Amino acid sequence: MRDVLPALLGWWQQGRTAALATVVGTWESAPRPAGAAMVVGPDGSVVGSLSGGCVEADVCALAEEVLADGVPVLRRYGVSDGDALAVGLPCGGTVEVHVAAVSPATFPALPAVAALVAAGEPVAVAVVVAADDVDRRGRHLVLRPDGPAVGGGLGSDRLDAAVTDDARGLLAAGRDELLTYGPDGERRGEGLQVFVTALAPRPRMLVFGASEFAVALARMGAFLGHHVTVCDARGRFATPARFPEADAVVVDWPHRYLAAEAAAGRLDGRTAVCVLTHDPKFDVPLLAAALRLPLGYVGVMGSRRTHADRLERLRAEGLTEDQLARMASPLGLDLGARTPEETAVSIAAELVSRRWGGAGRPLSEVSGRIHHGPR
């Protein structure tokens, strides 16, 4: 939803109605994950993608129906369907798509959602995608990590309370998910499905060491959707001009900057720390701090000999073997990378592998599913 939000808001502000199509469920080799979104405007224009081109044409036709009658639609596409090849989904997977009209009347809280996303604040949007009660379909509930709802309601106080608890957990994890309840929010019930879009801030990538490898990694991190910060104590090298793709360039001692970010609550389990400094006076205090924090990834560049020396220094700092085992050293997958750009690809590949649980082997050598669920 994040990618299509500006277009959606533009039509909303004009008082016009657009159709929002969202992938709410995937099975087997679905082309894109749950949460992928596409908007069909009142003029027929299309923003976003659901499947890389597989089902978009059919969804556009559905969107026109929804724009005409205002009734939300939930449609499943897969190879078991007689029309699977006709709509272009021959990959072996199945996707479930929800299409609903969005306007000031149907989604009054949309500007509040857009404002929170623009400010980098976390917000979750829950929408009823299936219910026996037709009047509930398409209803929204907008939530922050705490406090009262920003807006909306799903038609039942008990349902709102159950969804609020679950959606806040998903928001903390940065994960979209389809949830099933009973008509009044019963957790073991069925008959009502709610899709939660977790619009969490971009995951952070902290790159320490303003080398040419850091230049390439900052570019790759931004490409993957991370909020990238480059930090180095040497102001001559840590300049915005050298790192145009980075969101922030900081001149400070790495361990001091990391401690300040942790104290401010700006690090979480999705944060990736990549240490490229090659200098024990920077590396050791930084890693001693990073490996004690609940971060998603801590990787460090260096040779096997450097790694062995680093381990001894960190043990002397009091780190346990379990803490040391969290360190990826050398960081990256074994791609035979040599150049800064190739090394950045190697590091990015390891981050993707850890996120989705991939083995990092050629797909031609692996049997079973191509796409993995979140790890």
N, C-alpha and C positions, 0 to 999 in steps of 0.2 A: 504493500500500500504506500510505503514511503515514496517510491519513485513516481507514482502517479498522482500524489497528493496535490502538487501545484496545479496541474491541469484540472483536477476535480474541484479544487477550491475556486479556480477561475470561473468555471461555469456556475458554481453555487453563488458566487458574489454577483453574477449577472442575473440571478433569479431563475436560471434555467436548470433543466433536469438532465443529468448524465446517468449512464448505466455503469456500475462498478461490478466487474467480474473478478472473482477471487478463487484460486485453487484452495479448497478447504480439506481435501483428502487425497492422498497418493498411495499407490500400491505397486510393488515390483519396480520395474524400470521406468517410472514416470519421469518425463523430461525435466520438469522443474519442481521445486519443493512446495509444500503447503505454504500459503502466504503470497505466492506470486500473484500479481494483479494486473488487470488491464481495464482501461476506461474507454467506453464508446460514447462520444459526445453527442449532443443534440443535432449536430450537423453531420453525423456519421463518421467523423474523424476518430482515429484510434491512437491511444497512448498506452505503452506497456506491452507485456507479453505474458502468456500463460504457459506455453509449451514449446517455444522456439518455432512456432509456425504450424504445429500439428492440428490444433483444434480451433484456432482463432476465427476462421471463417464461419464455422457453425455457431460459435459463441456470439459473433457479431449479429447473426440472424436472431438468436435468442434475445440479445440486448435490444434489438428493435421492437420485439414483442413486449419486453418489459417496459420500455419507454412508452409504448402505446397504451398498455393497460395498468401499469404500475404494480403488477403482481410479481413478487420475487420468484425465481426459479432455481431449483437445484438439479443439476444434470450430471450424470456419470458417463464417462467415455473410457472405452477399453477394448482390447482385442476380442473379448468375448461378445461384444456387440455386433450385430449384423452390419451396422454402418461404420464399423471401426476404420476400415480402409478408406471409406468415402470421406470421413472427416480428417483422415490423415494421421492416425495414431497407430502405426504399425510396429512400434518399438517393443511391444510386449507388456507395457504398463497400463495402469488405470488411473485416471484423475477424476475427481469430483469437483465441479465448478458451481459456485453460487453467484447468481446475477441479480442485482437489486438496483432500483432507481434511487439516486441520491440528489436531493434538492433541499432547500431551506425547510420544507415541510416534513420530509422524511428523515433528515439528519441535521437537526438544528445545532448540534454541538460540533460540527465539522470545523468551523473557524477556530474553536478552542483547541481542537486536536492539532491543527496546522500550526498554531502559535506555540504550543508546547514542543512540537517537533523542531520548529525553527530555533527555539531557545535551547535545544539540546536536553530537554527534560523528558524523562520516561513517561509514557502514557500507553494504556492498553485500550483497545476497542473490541468489545464483545458484541456479536450480532447473532440473532437467532436465525439459523439457516434451515431448520426443519422443525415442525411442530404440528400436532393434530389441530390445534387452534390456529386457524388461518390468520387471525388478527395479530398473532404474535410474530409471524414470520417477518424478518427484516428489521425487527426492533433492535436498537443499539443501547449499549451501556458503556460510558467512557470513564476510565478509572485512572487515578494516580497511584503511586506506591503506597500512599497513606491518605487519610482524610476522607471526606465525603466524595461521592461520585461527581465527576465534572458535569455530567449531563446524561439524560436518557433514562431508560428503564426497560426491563424485559417483560413486564406484565405481572410480576409477583414479587413481593418483598422477600420471601424465602428464596426464590430463584436468584434474585439480585444478590442476596447475601452469599449464597453458595458460589455463584460465578465470581463475585468480588474476591473471595478467598483464593480460588483457583487461578484467576487471572493475575493476581498480584504475584503468585508464585512463578507463573510463566514469564511475567515481566522481569522479575529478578534474574531469571535464566536467559532472557532474551530469546524466547522460543514461542513460535506460533503453534496452536494446537486446536483440534476439534474435540469438544467435550460433550458427553452425553449425560442427561439428567432425566428424572421424572418430570411430570407437568408442573410440579410446585418446587422444583429444585432438589428432589430426592436423589442422592448421589448414587444409589444402587438402582435407580429407576431407569426408564427408557421412554422413548417417544418424543424427546425434545433434544435437539442438538444445537450447540452454541460454538461458533468459531471465534477464537481469541487471536487478535493480531497484536503482538507485543512490539510496540514502537519504542524500543530501548535506544539510547544513544549508541552511536557506532562503537564497536569494540576498539580499545586503545592498543596501539603498538608503540612501545617506547624503544627507540634505537639509541644506544649509547656508543659514542665514538664517531666523530664526523669525518670518516674516511670515504674513499670512492665507493667502497662496498656499501656504506650507509646511504650514499646518494641513490644507488640503484635500489636498495631495499626500501627506502622511503617512497620511491616511485611505485614499487610493487605493492607495498602496503596500502597506499592510497587507492591503487587500482582494485584491490580486493575489498575495499570499503572500510578500512580501518581509519581511525583518527590517529594520525602519525605525529609523534613528537620526537625530535632529534635533540639529544643533550650531550654536551661536551664541555669540559672545563676550559678549553682553549678557544677563546673568542675569535682568533684569527681564522679558524676553520669552521666554527659553528655560526654560519651566517645564512640569513634567508635567501640570499642570492645563490648560494650553492645548493639549497634544498627547496626549490620552488614548489614541489609537490607536498612538502610537509605542512601540517596544520600549525605547528609551532616549532621554533628553534630556540633552545634554551642554553645559556652559558652558565654552568654551575658544576660543582662536583657531582658526579652521578649518584653516589649514595645519599648525598644530602637532598638532591632533587627528588629521588624516589621516596625517601622518608617523608618529605613534605607532602607529596601527592597522596601517600598512604594515610597520613594524619588528616588530610582534607577529605578523605572518603572518595577519592576519584579513581581508585583502582578496584578491580573486582576479578571474579573468576574467568572473565573473558579477556583479561589484559595479557598481552604478549610482551615480554621483555627480551630484547635481542642485544647482546653485549658484544661489540666489535672493537673494543679499545686496545686489546693486545698489551696491556700494561698492568702488572699486579697492583700497583698503587691505586689504580682505578677499579680494576676487576674485583679484587678480593673484598673490599668493603661493600661494593655494590652487590655482589652475589651473596655475601653474608646476610645482607638485608633482604634481598629479593627472595631467597629460598626459605625465608621464615614467613613470607606473606602468602595468602591463598590466591596466587596468580594462576592464570590458565597455562602459561608457558614461560619458561626461563631457559634461553639458549645462549651459548657463548662460543665465539670463534676461537680457534687455536689448534695447534698440532697435538698429537698424542703425548709428546713429551711435556708440552705446556699444560695439558690437561692433568697429567699425573702430578706435576708440581702444584698446580692450582688446588687439587684435592687435598694435598697435605696442608697447604696454607689455610684452607677452609676448615679442616678438622681442628687446626690449632685455634681457630676462632670459635670453636665449640659446636659446629654443626654436626648433626647426627647423620648416620648412613642413610636413613630414610629421606632426610632433607637433601642430601647430596644426590640421591637417586632421581630427584625431580629435575635435575639439570641436564639439558640436552647439550652434550659437548663431544665432538664438534657439532654445531647446530646444522640442520638441513638434512635432506635425503641424499643418498648416494647416487648422484647423477653424473659424476665425473666433472663437475663444474670447475671452471678455472677463472673466468672473467668475473668482474663485479656483477654484471647482469645475469650471468648464468648462476652465480652464487645466490643472488636474490631469488631466482626461480626455485632453487633448491630449498631455501628457507621457507618460501611461501608454500611449496609442496608439502613440507613437513607440517606446517600449520593447518593446511587443508586436511591432510591425512589424520591429524589428531582430532580435528573437529568432527569428522564424519566416520572415523574408524577404519579408513582404508589401509591396505597393507603396503602401499607404495610400490607395488610390482606392476609390470606391464599388464594391461587388461587382457591382452591376447593369451596370457599365461594363467589367467584366473577364471575359474568357473563360478557360476552362481550370479548373484545380483551385481549389477553395475553401480547402481545408486544406493547409498547407505542412509540410514536414519541418523539423527544427531547422536553423538556419543554421550 
